[in-house]
Amino acid sequence: MATLAPRCRLLGPTGPRPTALRACAAVSCSRRAPVPPHAARPRRVFLGLGATLIDSVARMASGGTSDRTFVAGARPRQGVSPVVQILKNVEWPDEFPFKPEDFSRFDESADTLFYSVPRFVTHIDDEAIRALTQYYSEVLPPSNTPGVAILDMCSSWVSHYPPGYKQEKIVGMGMNEDELKRNSVLTEYVVQDLNVNPNLPFEDNSFDVITNVVSVDYLTKPIDVFKEMRRILRPAGLAIMSFSNRCFWTKAISIWTSTGDADHAWIVGAYFHYSGGFEPPQAVDISPNPGRTDPMYIVYSTKKTV
Ligand SMILES: C[S@@+](CC[C@H](N)C(=O)[O-])C[C@H]1O[C@@H](n2cnc3c(N)ncnc32)[C@H](O)[C@@H]1O
């Protein structure tokens, strides 16, 4: 069962969530998150520059008719997903549009503490997982392709690859060794806090695919990490960042917890764009039952060949 707190609700649409993780995933990624007593600075309740940019991009993507509610809700209108639309014909600002505080978090304690206890759970519902696995079955290199290497970044005890999927090298990177040890698709793993050390301990041009499931929102140095992803990907190598609308909100970055699904696609797209060396990022909405079960979105790009 899924455990991450959904945006603006504690109980998912398919029934009650387990209580085990309420202590860490207790409430949603909501703008109404309470300010903790120890917080010296007020938590931003709305976006600054980023919001303006995201809004204007959204308006452009929807033919000028968009408003913030429409963007944040990310519900397909007339069959068009705002999450997909928002990365169509983007005119990226010249400068990286985010401020350092956009990458601050409610809980700034060491991530090693938060992830010290293994969580043998899933973080999105079964329908979303099925949709992701189906997507992977269409885009990942066929099982047992000689020479293929895959990195599952921010991995756990599951990678959601198709059943029986194998490659010579599938590396998992994550925060909890017990979880990674139990992930049967991995051929090796690395425990590393990417917010402390964003350098990926791999050679240049050594991976064909990088996956990252419901975790891009925890990266506080995303551009450093994405530049590293570009470095280790082979030319035309594929990076697949997937996300839903759930998160450990205390550990997700501020710009994520104060924006909606389509904004999230724009944010991840921006990471690809401003890291350089990637083809224009694309979004795919693979939500299995829009509005009824967990949504599932992909933002992907490939490393430029020249
Ligand atoms: C919500 S879980 C998702 C795990 C897995 N991808 C899945 O789909 O089940 C978030 C994951 O992000 C990873 N993560 C969070 N903060 C991290 C950090 N600072 N450095 C590296 N990985 C991190 C952890 O390994 C954790 O398992």
Ligand as a Chemical Component Dictionary entry (heavy atoms), coordinates in Angstrom:
data_LIG
# 
_chem_comp.id                   LIG 
_chem_comp.type                 NON-POLYMER 
_chem_comp.pdbx_formal_charge   0 
_chem_comp.three_letter_code    LIG 
# 
loop_
_chem_comp_atom.comp_id 
_chem_comp_atom.atom_id 
_chem_comp_atom.alt_atom_id 
_chem_comp_atom.type_symbol 
_chem_comp_atom.charge 
_chem_comp_atom.model_Cartn_x 
_chem_comp_atom.model_Cartn_y 
_chem_comp_atom.model_Cartn_z 
_chem_comp_atom.pdbx_ordinal 
LIG C1  C1  C 0  9.683  7.945  -1.421 1  
LIG S1  S1  S 1  11.116 6.983  -1.408 2  
LIG C2  C2  C 0  11.061 6.258  -3.021 3  
LIG C3  C3  C 0  11.880 5.034  -3.117 4  
LIG C4  C4  C 0  11.792 4.274  -4.413 5  
LIG N1  N1  N 0  12.241 5.041  -5.536 6  
LIG C5  C5  C 0  10.399 3.734  -4.610 7  
LIG O1  O1  O 0  9.780  4.021  -5.627 8  
LIG O2  O2  O -1 9.933  2.994  -3.757 9  
LIG C6  C6  C 0  12.352 8.219  -1.515 10 
LIG C7  C7  C 0  13.733 7.705  -1.752 11 
LIG O3  O3  O 0  14.562 8.792  -2.057 12 
LIG C8  C8  C 0  15.852 8.503  -1.623 13 
LIG N2  N2  N 0  16.443 9.734  -1.090 14 
LIG C9  C9  C 0  15.837 10.653 -0.325 15 
LIG N3  N3  N 0  16.710 11.603 0.041  16 
LIG C10 C10 C 0  17.882 11.277 -0.523 17 
LIG C11 C11 C 0  19.175 11.845 -0.487 18 
LIG N4  N4  N 0  19.436 12.935 0.225  19 
LIG N5  N5  N 0  20.158 11.223 -1.178 20 
LIG C12 C12 C 0  19.915 10.099 -1.875 21 
LIG N6  N6  N 0  18.727 9.514  -1.932 22 
LIG C13 C13 C 0  17.715 10.083 -1.261 23 
LIG C14 C14 C 0  15.770 7.463  -0.526 24 
LIG O4  O4  O 0  16.607 6.393  -0.850 25 
LIG C15 C15 C 0  14.331 7.020  -0.541 26 
LIG O5  O5  O 0  14.237 5.634  -0.670 27 
# 
loop_
_chem_comp_bond.comp_id 
_chem_comp_bond.atom_id_1 
_chem_comp_bond.atom_id_2 
_chem_comp_bond.value_order 
_chem_comp_bond.pdbx_ordinal 
LIG C1  S1  SING 1  
LIG S1  C2  SING 2  
LIG S1  C6  SING 3  
LIG C2  C3  SING 4  
LIG C3  C4  SING 5  
LIG C4  N1  SING 6  
LIG C4  C5  SING 7  
LIG C5  O1  DOUB 8  
LIG C5  O2  SING 9  
LIG C6  C7  SING 10 
LIG C7  O3  SING 11 
LIG C7  C15 SING 12 
LIG O3  C8  SING 13 
LIG C8  N2  SING 14 
LIG C8  C14 SING 15 
LIG N2  C9  SING 16 
LIG N2  C13 SING 17 
LIG C9  N3  DOUB 18 
LIG N3  C10 SING 19 
LIG C10 C11 SING 20 
LIG C10 C13 DOUB 21 
LIG C11 N4  SING 22 
LIG C11 N5  DOUB 23 
LIG N5  C12 SING 24 
LIG C12 N6  DOUB 25 
LIG N6  C13 SING 26 
LIG C14 O4  SING 27 
LIG C14 C15 SING 28 
LIG C15 O5  SING 29 
# 
